[in-house]
Amino acid sequence: MARPTLVPHQVGTKIMQLPDEYSAIGTICGVTKLTGAPAAGSESISTGAAVQHGLVRRATVRLDTKKIKYVVMLAANSPQVGALVGQKLGNDTIKSAIFSQHIELG
């Protein structure tokens, strides 16, 4: 299976390389595909670094094809994770969306 093509997206004040699947859910996630030059003062950041710094969160979504994918959401838009249900991600419909919680003990 081929990996999706990554294209630049504006996420908050940062530029991230994300799959071109955010057209239907971009408003909910706070992600905008760049079509021209990035805004002044925008800098690139990797997805891992953005998660580590608290800029974005990864939401786990289950699709109608029973596949599980992860989408990136601005941390400020996190309360809207339920709004992803019923939206399109690529050619598939999102059936459920959650934030998985990792708990460290000790």
PDB file as gemmi writes it, atoms N, CA and C in Angstrom:
CRYST1    1.000    1.000    1.000  90.00  90.00  90.00 P 1                      
ATOM      1  N   MET A   1       0.840  -1.177   0.000  1.00  0.00           N  
ATOM      2  CA  MET A   1       0.000   0.000   0.000  1.00  0.00           C  
ATOM      3  C   MET A   1       0.890   1.248   0.000  1.00  0.00           C  
ATOM      4  N   ALA A   2       0.641   2.134  -0.895  1.00  0.00           N  
ATOM      5  CA  ALA A   2       1.460   3.338  -1.030  1.00  0.00           C  
ATOM      6  C   ALA A   2       1.141   4.333   0.081  1.00  0.00           C  
ATOM      7  N   ARG A   3       2.165   5.002   0.538  1.00  0.00           N  
ATOM      8  CA  ARG A   3       1.974   6.047   1.552  1.00  0.00           C  
ATOM      9  C   ARG A   3       1.327   7.254   0.904  1.00  0.00           C  
ATOM     10  N   PRO A   4       0.473   7.969   1.628  1.00  0.00           N  
ATOM     11  CA  PRO A   4      -0.171   9.152   1.045  1.00  0.00           C  
ATOM     12  C   PRO A   4       0.848  10.263   0.795  1.00  0.00           C  
ATOM     13  N   THR A   5       0.581  11.049  -0.206  1.00  0.00           N  
ATOM     14  CA  THR A   5       1.435  12.191  -0.525  1.00  0.00           C  
ATOM     15  C   THR A   5       1.241  13.266   0.538  1.00  0.00           C  
ATOM     16  N   LEU A   6       2.343  13.781   1.060  1.00  0.00           N  
ATOM     17  CA  LEU A   6       2.277  14.828   2.073  1.00  0.00           C  
ATOM     18  C   LEU A   6       2.362  16.185   1.408  1.00  0.00           C  
ATOM     19  N   VAL A   7       1.494  17.092   1.849  1.00  0.00           N  
ATOM     20  CA  VAL A   7       1.471  18.452   1.318  1.00  0.00           C  
ATOM     21  C   VAL A   7       1.509  19.426   2.502  1.00  0.00           C  
ATOM     22  N   PRO A   8       1.991  20.643   2.290  1.00  0.00           N  
ATOM     23  CA  PRO A   8       2.062  21.593   3.408  1.00  0.00           C  
ATOM     24  C   PRO A   8       0.681  22.084   3.843  1.00  0.00           C  
ATOM     25  N   HIS A   9       0.477  22.126   5.159  1.00  0.00           N  
ATOM     26  CA  HIS A   9      -0.755  22.628   5.762  1.00  0.00           C  
ATOM     27  C   HIS A   9      -0.398  23.644   6.837  1.00  0.00           C  
ATOM     28  N   GLN A  10      -1.224  24.660   6.994  1.00  0.00           N  
ATOM     29  CA  GLN A  10      -1.080  25.645   8.071  1.00  0.00           C  
ATOM     30  C   GLN A  10      -1.844  25.101   9.273  1.00  0.00           C  
ATOM     31  N   VAL A  11      -1.139  24.917  10.394  1.00  0.00           N  
ATOM     32  CA  VAL A  11      -1.744  24.448  11.632  1.00  0.00           C  
ATOM     33  C   VAL A  11      -1.379  25.469  12.698  1.00  0.00           C  
ATOM     34  N   GLY A  12      -2.318  26.305  13.052  1.00  0.00           N  
ATOM     35  CA  GLY A  12      -2.018  27.408  13.971  1.00  0.00           C  
ATOM     36  C   GLY A  12      -1.042  28.355  13.295  1.00  0.00           C  
ATOM     37  N   THR A  13       0.116  28.556  13.905  1.00  0.00           N  
ATOM     38  CA  THR A  13       1.135  29.422  13.315  1.00  0.00           C  
ATOM     39  C   THR A  13       2.259  28.621  12.677  1.00  0.00           C  
ATOM     40  N   LYS A  14       2.113  27.314  12.615  1.00  0.00           N  
ATOM     41  CA  LYS A  14       3.164  26.433  12.102  1.00  0.00           C  
ATOM     42  C   LYS A  14       2.758  25.811  10.771  1.00  0.00           C  
ATOM     43  N   ILE A  15       3.764  25.341  10.040  1.00  0.00           N  
ATOM     44  CA  ILE A  15       3.554  24.628   8.781  1.00  0.00           C  
ATOM     45  C   ILE A  15       3.909  23.162   9.027  1.00  0.00           C  
ATOM     46  N   MET A  16       2.981  22.262   8.690  1.00  0.00           N  
ATOM     47  CA  MET A  16       3.212  20.828   8.856  1.00  0.00           C  
ATOM     48  C   MET A  16       2.951  20.110   7.548  1.00  0.00           C  
ATOM     49  N   GLN A  17       3.699  19.058   7.290  1.00  0.00           N  
ATOM     50  CA  GLN A  17       3.482  18.206   6.123  1.00  0.00           C  
ATOM     51  C   GLN A  17       2.486  17.114   6.517  1.00  0.00           C  
ATOM     52  N   LEU A  18       1.290  17.170   5.946  1.00  0.00           N  
ATOM     53  CA  LEU A  18       0.224  16.230   6.279  1.00  0.00           C  
ATOM     54  C   LEU A  18      -0.356  15.627   5.012  1.00  0.00           C  
ATOM     55  N   PRO A  19      -1.025  14.468   5.113  1.00  0.00           N  
ATOM     56  CA  PRO A  19      -1.685  13.896   3.931  1.00  0.00           C  
ATOM     57  C   PRO A  19      -2.769  14.838   3.416  1.00  0.00           C  
ATOM     58  N   ASP A  20      -3.037  14.760   2.144  1.00  0.00           N  
ATOM     59  CA  ASP A  20      -4.036  15.634   1.514  1.00  0.00           C  
ATOM     60  C   ASP A  20      -5.435  15.061   1.721  1.00  0.00           C  
ATOM     61  N   GLU A  21      -5.828  14.855   2.989  1.00  0.00           N  
ATOM     62  CA  GLU A  21      -7.125  14.265   3.331  1.00  0.00           C  
ATOM     63  C   GLU A  21      -7.961  15.185   4.199  1.00  0.00           C  
ATOM     64  N   TYR A  22      -7.525  16.404   4.428  1.00  0.00           N  
ATOM     65  CA  TYR A  22      -8.173  17.275   5.396  1.00  0.00           C  
ATOM     66  C   TYR A  22      -9.178  18.247   4.777  1.00  0.00           C  
ATOM     67  N   SER A  23      -9.570  18.053   3.519  1.00  0.00           N  
ATOM     68  CA  SER A  23     -10.469  19.014   2.878  1.00  0.00           C  
ATOM     69  C   SER A  23     -11.825  19.084   3.578  1.00  0.00           C  
ATOM     70  N   ALA A  24     -12.383  17.948   3.992  1.00  0.00           N  
ATOM     71  CA  ALA A  24     -13.703  17.938   4.627  1.00  0.00           C  
ATOM     72  C   ALA A  24     -13.636  18.231   6.123  1.00  0.00           C  
ATOM     73  N   ILE A  25     -12.529  17.912   6.779  1.00  0.00           N  
ATOM     74  CA  ILE A  25     -12.454  18.057   8.237  1.00  0.00           C  
ATOM     75  C   ILE A  25     -11.488  19.147   8.675  1.00  0.00           C  
ATOM     76  N   GLY A  26     -10.930  19.886   7.736  1.00  0.00           N  
ATOM     77  CA  GLY A  26      -9.931  20.905   8.067  1.00  0.00           C  
ATOM     78  C   GLY A  26     -10.431  21.973   9.010  1.00  0.00           C  
ATOM     79  N   THR A  27     -11.670  22.411   8.836  1.00  0.00           N  
ATOM     80  CA  THR A  27     -12.225  23.450   9.700  1.00  0.00           C  
ATOM     81  C   THR A  27     -12.369  22.949  11.130  1.00  0.00           C  
ATOM     82  N   ILE A  28     -12.834  21.719  11.283  1.00  0.00           N  
ATOM     83  CA  ILE A  28     -12.999  21.149  12.618  1.00  0.00           C  
ATOM     84  C   ILE A  28     -11.639  20.968  13.288  1.00  0.00           C  
ATOM     85  N   CYS A  29     -10.657  20.516  12.531  1.00  0.00           N  
ATOM     86  CA  CYS A  29      -9.330  20.227  13.088  1.00  0.00           C  
ATOM     87  C   CYS A  29      -8.449  21.460  13.230  1.00  0.00           C  
ATOM     88  N   GLY A  30      -8.789  22.550  12.567  1.00  0.00           N  
ATOM     89  CA  GLY A  30      -7.942  23.737  12.596  1.00  0.00           C  
ATOM     90  C   GLY A  30      -6.767  23.627  11.650  1.00  0.00           C  
ATOM     91  N   VAL A  31      -6.951  22.877  10.560  1.00  0.00           N  
ATOM     92  CA  VAL A  31      -5.893  22.617   9.586  1.00  0.00           C  
ATOM     93  C   VAL A  31      -6.321  23.189   8.241  1.00  0.00           C  
ATOM     94  N   THR A  32      -5.449  23.992   7.613  1.00  0.00           N  
ATOM     95  CA  THR A  32      -5.743  24.590   6.321  1.00  0.00           C  
ATOM     96  C   THR A  32      -4.647  24.238   5.335  1.00  0.00           C  
ATOM     97  N   LYS A  33      -5.037  23.712   4.183  1.00  0.00           N  
ATOM     98  CA  LYS A  33      -4.060  23.374   3.146  1.00  0.00           C  
ATOM     99  C   LYS A  33      -3.496  24.664   2.557  1.00  0.00           C  
ATOM    100  N   LEU A  34      -2.180  24.730   2.430  1.00  0.00           N  
ATOM    101  CA  LEU A  34      -1.543  25.913   1.851  1.00  0.00           C  
ATOM    102  C   LEU A  34      -1.630  25.850   0.336  1.00  0.00           C  
ATOM    103  N   THR A  35      -2.132  26.918  -0.262  1.00  0.00           N  
ATOM    104  CA  THR A  35      -2.194  26.974  -1.716  1.00  0.00           C  
ATOM    105  C   THR A  35      -1.221  28.003  -2.262  1.00  0.00           C  
ATOM    106  N   GLY A  36      -0.765  28.904  -1.434  1.00  0.00           N  
ATOM    107  CA  GLY A  36       0.199  29.913  -1.848  1.00  0.00           C  
ATOM    108  C   GLY A  36       1.349  29.955  -0.860  1.00  0.00           C  
ATOM    109  N   ALA A  37       1.897  31.129  -0.710  1.00  0.00           N  
ATOM    110  CA  ALA A  37       3.000  31.306   0.233  1.00  0.00           C  
ATOM    111  C   ALA A  37       2.475  31.249   1.665  1.00  0.00           C  
ATOM    112  N   PRO A  38       3.260  30.691   2.591  1.00  0.00           N  
ATOM    113  CA  PRO A  38       2.818  30.656   3.988  1.00  0.00           C  
ATOM    114  C   PRO A  38       2.769  32.056   4.587  1.00  0.00           C  
ATOM    115  N   ALA A  39       2.000  32.203   5.649  1.00  0.00           N  
ATOM    116  CA  ALA A  39       1.884  33.492   6.327  1.00  0.00           C  
ATOM    117  C   ALA A  39       3.235  33.911   6.891  1.00  0.00           C  
ATOM    118  N   ALA A  40       3.431  35.201   6.986  1.00  0.00           N  
ATOM    119  CA  ALA A  40       4.692  35.724   7.513  1.00  0.00           C  
ATOM    120  C   ALA A  40       4.893  35.234   8.944  1.00  0.00           C  
ATOM    121  N   GLY A  41       6.079  34.794   9.250  1.00  0.00           N  
ATOM    122  CA  GLY A  41       6.403  34.326  10.593  1.00  0.00           C  
ATOM    123  C   GLY A  41       6.092  32.863  10.832  1.00  0.00           C  
ATOM    124  N   SER A  42       5.558  32.165   9.839  1.00  0.00           N  
ATOM    125  CA  SER A  42       5.268  30.731   9.998  1.00  0.00           C  
ATOM    126  C   SER A  42       6.549  29.931   9.840  1.00  0.00           C  
ATOM    127  N   GLU A  43       6.699  28.924  10.669  1.00  0.00           N  
ATOM    128  CA  GLU A  43       7.865  28.055  10.559  1.00  0.00           C  
ATOM    129  C   GLU A  43       7.404  26.607  10.516  1.00  0.00           C  
ATOM    130  N   SER A  44       8.233  25.759   9.930  1.00  0.00           N  
ATOM    131  CA  SER A  44       7.898  24.347   9.794  1.00  0.00           C  
ATOM    132  C   SER A  44       8.152  23.610  11.109  1.00  0.00           C  
ATOM    133  N   ILE A  45       7.334  22.581  11.340  1.00  0.00           N  
ATOM    134  CA  ILE A  45       7.494  21.748  12.516  1.00  0.00           C  
ATOM    135  C   ILE A  45       7.022  20.342  12.149  1.00  0.00           C  
ATOM    136  N   SER A  46       7.669  19.330  12.708  1.00  0.00           N  
ATOM    137  CA  SER A  46       7.244  17.953  12.443  1.00  0.00           C  
ATOM    138  C   SER A  46       6.023  17.627  13.296  1.00  0.00           C  
ATOM    139  N   THR A  47       5.300  16.599  12.902  1.00  0.00           N  
ATOM    140  CA  THR A  47       4.107  16.212  13.654  1.00  0.00           C  
ATOM    141  C   THR A  47       4.482  15.792  15.072  1.00  0.00           C  
ATOM    142  N   GLY A  48       5.534  15.009  15.218  1.00  0.00           N  
ATOM    143  CA  GLY A  48       5.967  14.566  16.541  1.00  0.00           C  
ATOM    144  C   GLY A  48       6.338  15.721  17.458  1.00  0.00           C  
ATOM    145  N   ALA A  49       7.059  16.700  16.908  1.00  0.00           N  
ATOM    146  CA  ALA A  49       7.447  17.868  17.711  1.00  0.00           C  
ATOM    147  C   ALA A  49       6.223  18.693  18.086  1.00  0.00           C  
ATOM    148  N   ALA A  50       5.259  18.817  17.176  1.00  0.00           N  
ATOM    149  CA  ALA A  50       4.050  19.584  17.465  1.00  0.00           C  
ATOM    150  C   ALA A  50       3.233  18.928  18.573  1.00  0.00           C  
ATOM    151  N   VAL A  51       3.170  17.592  18.576  1.00  0.00           N  
ATOM    152  CA  VAL A  51       2.466  16.867  19.635  1.00  0.00           C  
ATOM    153  C   VAL A  51       3.207  17.048  20.960  1.00  0.00           C  
ATOM    154  N   GLN A  52       4.523  16.928  20.916  1.00  0.00           N  
ATOM    155  CA  GLN A  52       5.330  17.049  22.127  1.00  0.00           C  
ATOM    156  C   GLN A  52       5.211  18.438  22.755  1.00  0.00           C  
ATOM    157  N   HIS A  53       5.126  19.485  21.925  1.00  0.00           N  
ATOM    158  CA  HIS A  53       5.010  20.852  22.434  1.00  0.00           C  
ATOM    159  C   HIS A  53       3.582  21.235  22.794  1.00  0.00           C  
ATOM    160  N   GLY A  54       2.611  20.357  22.539  1.00  0.00           N  
ATOM    161  CA  GLY A  54       1.229  20.634  22.908  1.00  0.00           C  
ATOM    162  C   GLY A  54       0.473  21.482  21.902  1.00  0.00           C  
ATOM    163  N   LEU A  55       1.027  21.708  20.716  1.00  0.00           N  
ATOM    164  CA  LEU A  55       0.335  22.489  19.689  1.00  0.00           C  
ATOM    165  C   LEU A  55      -0.842  21.707  19.112  1.00  0.00           C  
ATOM    166  N   VAL A  56      -0.631  20.415  18.885  1.00  0.00           N  
ATOM    167  CA  VAL A  56      -1.679  19.567  18.305  1.00  0.00           C  
ATOM    168  C   VAL A  56      -1.848  18.298  19.137  1.00  0.00           C  
ATOM    169  N   ARG A  57      -2.974  17.628  18.898  1.00  0.00           N  
ATOM    170  CA  ARG A  57      -3.226  16.313  19.473  1.00  0.00           C  
ATOM    171  C   ARG A  57      -3.576  15.363  18.342  1.00  0.00           C  
ATOM    172  N   ARG A  58      -3.266  14.088  18.532  1.00  0.00           N  
ATOM    173  CA  ARG A  58      -3.630  13.070  17.550  1.00  0.00           C  
ATOM    174  C   ARG A  58      -4.940  12.425  17.977  1.00  0.00           C  
ATOM    175  N   ALA A  59      -5.935  12.483  17.105  1.00  0.00           N  
ATOM    176  CA  ALA A  59      -7.212  11.826  17.365  1.00  0.00           C  
ATOM    177  C   ALA A  59      -7.232  10.507  16.605  1.00  0.00           C  
ATOM    178  N   THR A  60      -7.729   9.477  17.253  1.00  0.00           N  
ATOM    179  CA  THR A  60      -7.877   8.170  16.631  1.00  0.00           C  
ATOM    180  C   THR A  60      -9.277   8.109  16.027  1.00  0.00           C  
ATOM    181  N   VAL A  61      -9.360   7.835  14.726  1.00  0.00           N  
ATOM    182  CA  VAL A  61     -10.667   7.744  14.067  1.00  0.00           C  
ATOM    183  C   VAL A  61     -10.840   6.360  13.465  1.00  0.00           C  
ATOM    184  N   ARG A  62     -12.048   5.821  13.607  1.00  0.00           N  
ATOM    185  CA  ARG A  62     -12.396   4.544  12.987  1.00  0.00           C  
ATOM    186  C   ARG A  62     -13.285   4.867  11.789  1.00  0.00           C  
ATOM    187  N   LEU A  63     -12.919   4.292  10.652  1.00  0.00           N  
ATOM    188  CA  LEU A  63     -13.633   4.568   9.406  1.00  0.00           C  
ATOM    189  C   LEU A  63     -14.687   3.497   9.133  1.00  0.00           C  
ATOM    190  N   ASP A  64     -15.588   3.788   8.193  1.00  0.00           N  
ATOM    191  CA  ASP A  64     -16.629   2.822   7.856  1.00  0.00           C  
ATOM    192  C   ASP A  64     -16.070   1.555   7.231  1.00  0.00           C  
ATOM    193  N   THR A  65     -14.831   1.583   6.780  1.00  0.00           N  
ATOM    194  CA  THR A  65     -14.172   0.392   6.231  1.00  0.00           C  
ATOM    195  C   THR A  65     -13.454  -0.400   7.325  1.00  0.00           C  
ATOM    196  N   LYS A  66     -13.689  -0.026   8.580  1.00  0.00           N  
ATOM    197  CA  LYS A  66     -13.100  -0.649   9.768  1.00  0.00           C  
ATOM    198  C   LYS A  66     -11.600  -0.367   9.920  1.00  0.00           C  
ATOM    199  N   LYS A  67     -11.062   0.530   9.117  1.00  0.00           N  
ATOM    200  CA  LYS A  67      -9.669   0.945   9.272  1.00  0.00           C  
ATOM    201  C   LYS A  67      -9.583   1.968  10.394  1.00  0.00           C  
ATOM    202  N   ILE A  68      -8.421   2.040  11.016  1.00  0.00           N  
ATOM    203  CA  ILE A  68      -8.168   3.038  12.050  1.00  0.00           C  
ATOM    204  C   ILE A  68      -7.068   3.953  11.540  1.00  0.00           C  
ATOM    205  N   LYS A  69      -7.306   5.259  11.620  1.00  0.00           N  
ATOM    206  CA  LYS A  69      -6.319   6.255  11.213  1.00  0.00           C  
ATOM    207  C   LYS A  69      -6.181   7.288  12.317  1.00  0.00           C  
ATOM    208  N   TYR A  70      -5.165   8.095  12.188  1.00  0.00           N  
ATOM    209  CA  TYR A  70      -4.930   9.182  13.132  1.00  0.00           C  
ATOM    210  C   TYR A  70      -5.009  10.499  12.377  1.00  0.00           C  
ATOM    211  N   VAL A  71      -5.694  11.466  12.954  1.00  0.00           N  
ATOM    212  CA  VAL A  71      -5.743  12.800  12.369  1.00  0.00           C  
ATOM    213  C   VAL A  71      -5.190  13.785  13.384  1.00  0.00           C  
ATOM    214  N   VAL A  72      -4.648  14.873  12.894  1.00  0.00           N  
ATOM    215  CA  VAL A  72      -4.049  15.898  13.736  1.00  0.00           C  
ATOM    216  C   VAL A  72      -5.078  17.004  13.958  1.00  0.00           C  
ATOM    217  N   MET A  73      -5.248  17.411  15.208  1.00  0.00           N  
ATOM    218  CA  MET A  73      -6.139  18.518  15.555  1.00  0.00           C  
ATOM    219  C   MET A  73      -5.373  19.534  16.386  1.00  0.00           C  
ATOM    220  N   LEU A  74      -5.673  20.811  16.167  1.00  0.00           N  
ATOM    221  CA  LEU A  74      -5.130  21.843  17.045  1.00  0.00           C  
ATOM    222  C   LEU A  74      -5.588  21.555  18.464  1.00  0.00           C  
ATOM    223  N   ALA A  75      -4.732  21.743  19.433  1.00  0.00           N  
ATOM    224  CA  ALA A  75      -5.095  21.477  20.819  1.00  0.00           C  
ATOM    225  C   ALA A  75      -6.295  22.323  21.238  1.00  0.00           C  
ATOM    226  N   ALA A  76      -6.396  23.549  20.719  1.00  0.00           N  
ATOM    227  CA  ALA A  76      -7.518  24.420  21.057  1.00  0.00           C  
ATOM    228  C   ALA A  76      -8.838  23.883  20.504  1.00  0.00           C  
ATOM    229  N   ASN A  77      -8.786  23.092  19.437  1.00  0.00           N  
ATOM    230  CA  ASN A  77      -9.997  22.535  18.832  1.00  0.00           C  
ATOM    231  C   ASN A  77     -10.348  21.166  19.401  1.00  0.00           C  
ATOM    232  N   SER A  78      -9.625  20.682  20.389  1.00  0.00           N  
ATOM    233  CA  SER A  78      -9.837  19.347  20.932  1.00  0.00           C  
ATOM    234  C   SER A  78     -11.272  19.062  21.379  1.00  0.00           C  
ATOM    235  N   PRO A  79     -11.986  20.017  21.977  1.00  0.00           N  
ATOM    236  CA  PRO A  79     -13.364  19.714  22.372  1.00  0.00           C  
ATOM    237  C   PRO A  79     -14.277  19.358  21.198  1.00  0.00           C  
ATOM    238  N   GLN A  80     -13.866  19.639  19.989  1.00  0.00           N  
ATOM    239  CA  GLN A  80     -14.693  19.363  18.820  1.00  0.00           C  
ATOM    240  C   GLN A  80     -14.443  17.987  18.222  1.00  0.00           C  
ATOM    241  N   VAL A  81     -13.751  17.087  18.923  1.00  0.00           N  
ATOM    242  CA  VAL A  81     -13.419  15.784  18.356  1.00  0.00           C  
ATOM    243  C   VAL A  81     -14.677  15.018  17.958  1.00  0.00           C  
ATOM    244  N   GLY A  82     -15.770  15.160  18.678  1.00  0.00           N  
ATOM    245  CA  GLY A  82     -17.013  14.473  18.344  1.00  0.00           C  
ATOM    246  C   GLY A  82     -17.617  14.933  17.036  1.00  0.00           C  
ATOM    247  N   ALA A  83     -17.275  16.147  16.609  1.00  0.00           N  
ATOM    248  CA  ALA A  83     -17.806  16.676  15.348  1.00  0.00           C  
ATOM    249  C   ALA A  83     -17.211  15.972  14.132  1.00  0.00           C  
ATOM    250  N   LEU A  84     -16.159  15.185  14.315  1.00  0.00           N  
ATOM    251  CA  LEU A  84     -15.557  14.460  13.200  1.00  0.00           C  
ATOM    252  C   LEU A  84     -16.443  13.301  12.723  1.00  0.00           C  
ATOM    253  N   VAL A  85     -17.281  12.765  13.612  1.00  0.00           N  
ATOM    254  CA  VAL A  85     -18.132  11.623  13.270  1.00  0.00           C  
ATOM    255  C   VAL A  85     -19.090  12.024  12.149  1.00  0.00           C  
ATOM    256  N   GLY A  86     -19.121  11.198  11.109  1.00  0.00           N  
ATOM    257  CA  GLY A  86     -19.981  11.460   9.952  1.00  0.00           C  
ATOM    258  C   GLY A  86     -19.298  12.227   8.836  1.00  0.00           C  
ATOM    259  N   GLN A  87     -18.119  12.787   9.100  1.00  0.00           N  
ATOM    260  CA  GLN A  87     -17.377  13.534   8.095  1.00  0.00           C  
ATOM    261  C   GLN A  87     -16.573  12.571   7.221  1.00  0.00           C  
ATOM    262  N   LYS A  88     -16.120  13.060   6.076  1.00  0.00           N  
ATOM    263  CA  LYS A  88     -15.320  12.257   5.155  1.00  0.00           C  
ATOM    264  C   LYS A  88     -13.834  12.458   5.439  1.00  0.00           C  
ATOM    265  N   LEU A  89     -13.088  11.367   5.418  1.00  0.00           N  
ATOM    266  CA  LEU A  89     -11.632  11.393   5.476  1.00  0.00           C  
ATOM    267  C   LEU A  89     -11.174  10.634   4.248  1.00  0.00           C  
ATOM    268  N   GLY A  90     -10.729  11.355   3.240  1.00  0.00           N  
ATOM    269  CA  GLY A  90     -10.451  10.735   1.949  1.00  0.00           C  
ATOM    270  C   GLY A  90     -11.765  10.298   1.334  1.00  0.00           C  
ATOM    271  N   ASN A  91     -11.890   9.009   1.014  1.00  0.00           N  
ATOM    272  CA  ASN A  91     -13.125   8.474   0.449  1.00  0.00           C  
ATOM    273  C   ASN A  91     -13.981   7.758   1.477  1.00  0.00           C  
ATOM    274  N   ASP A  92     -13.543   7.695   2.726  1.00  0.00           N  
ATOM    275  CA  ASP A  92     -14.236   6.946   3.769  1.00  0.00           C  
ATOM    276  C   ASP A  92     -14.935   7.891   4.739  1.00  0.00           C  
ATOM    277  N   THR A  93     -15.945   7.369   5.431  1.00  0.00           N  
ATOM    278  CA  THR A  93     -16.689   8.133   6.419  1.00  0.00           C  
ATOM    279  C   THR A  93     -16.191   7.769   7.809  1.00  0.00           C  
ATOM    280  N   ILE A  94     -16.034   8.779   8.663  1.00  0.00           N  
ATOM    281  CA  ILE A  94     -15.581   8.569  10.036  1.00  0.00           C  
ATOM    282  C   ILE A  94     -16.763   8.083  10.876  1.00  0.00           C  
ATOM    283  N   LYS A  95     -16.593   6.928  11.529  1.00  0.00           N  
ATOM    284  CA  LYS A  95     -17.647   6.350  12.373  1.00  0.00           C  
ATOM    285  C   LYS A  95     -17.468   6.700  13.848  1.00  0.00           C  
ATOM    286  N   SER A  96     -16.222   6.846  14.311  1.00  0.00           N  
ATOM    287  CA  SER A  96     -15.978   7.247  15.693  1.00  0.00           C  
ATOM    288  C   SER A  96     -14.649   7.990  15.762  1.00  0.00           C  
ATOM    289  N   ALA A  97     -14.530   8.856  16.759  1.00  0.00           N  
ATOM    290  CA  ALA A  97     -13.308   9.640  16.939  1.00  0.00           C  
ATOM    291  C   ALA A  97     -13.078   9.849  18.430  1.00  0.00           C  
ATOM    292  N   ILE A  98     -11.869   9.515  18.882  1.00  0.00           N  
ATOM    293  CA  ILE A  98     -11.528   9.670  20.300  1.00  0.00           C  
ATOM    294  C   ILE A  98     -10.082  10.128  20.437  1.00  0.00           C  
ATOM    295  N   PHE A  99      -9.742  10.595  21.621  1.00  0.00           N  
ATOM    296  CA  PHE A  99      -8.346  10.814  21.995  1.00  0.00           C  
ATOM    297  C   PHE A  99      -7.961   9.664  22.907  1.00  0.00           C  
ATOM    298  N   SER A 100      -6.953   8.905  22.536  1.00  0.00           N  
ATOM    299  CA  SER A 100      -6.497   7.842  23.421  1.00  0.00           C  
ATOM    300  C   SER A 100      -5.658   8.476  24.515  1.00  0.00           C  
ATOM    301  N   GLN A 101      -5.854   8.029  25.722  1.00  0.00           N  
ATOM    302  CA  GLN A 101      -5.138   8.583  26.860  1.00  0.00           C  
ATOM    303  C   GLN A 101      -4.065   7.597  27.293  1.00  0.00           C  
ATOM    304  N   HIS A 102      -2.855   8.051  27.402  1.00  0.00           N  
ATOM    305  CA  HIS A 102      -1.748   7.241  27.898  1.00  0.00           C  
ATOM    306  C   HIS A 102      -1.474   7.649  29.337  1.00  0.00           C  
ATOM    307  N   ILE A 103      -1.519   6.690  30.215  1.00  0.00           N  
ATOM    308  CA  ILE A 103      -1.300   6.977  31.632  1.00  0.00           C  
ATOM    309  C   ILE A 103       0.026   6.358  32.048  1.00  0.00           C  
ATOM    310  N   GLU A 104       0.900   7.167  32.642  1.00  0.00           N  
ATOM    311  CA  GLU A 104       2.169   6.659  33.146  1.00  0.00           C  
ATOM    312  C   GLU A 104       2.062   6.554  34.665  1.00  0.00           C  
ATOM    313  N   LEU A 105       2.351   5.381  35.164  1.00  0.00           N  
ATOM    314  CA  LEU A 105       2.314   5.149  36.602  1.00  0.00           C  
ATOM    315  C   LEU A 105       3.736   5.141  37.152  1.00  0.00           C  
ATOM    316  N   GLY A 106       3.878   5.682  38.339  1.00  0.00           N  
ATOM    317  CA  GLY A 106       5.172   5.616  39.000  1.00  0.00           C  
ATOM    318  C   GLY A 106       5.969   6.765  38.689  1.00  0.00           C  
TER     319      GLY A 106                                                      
END                                                                             
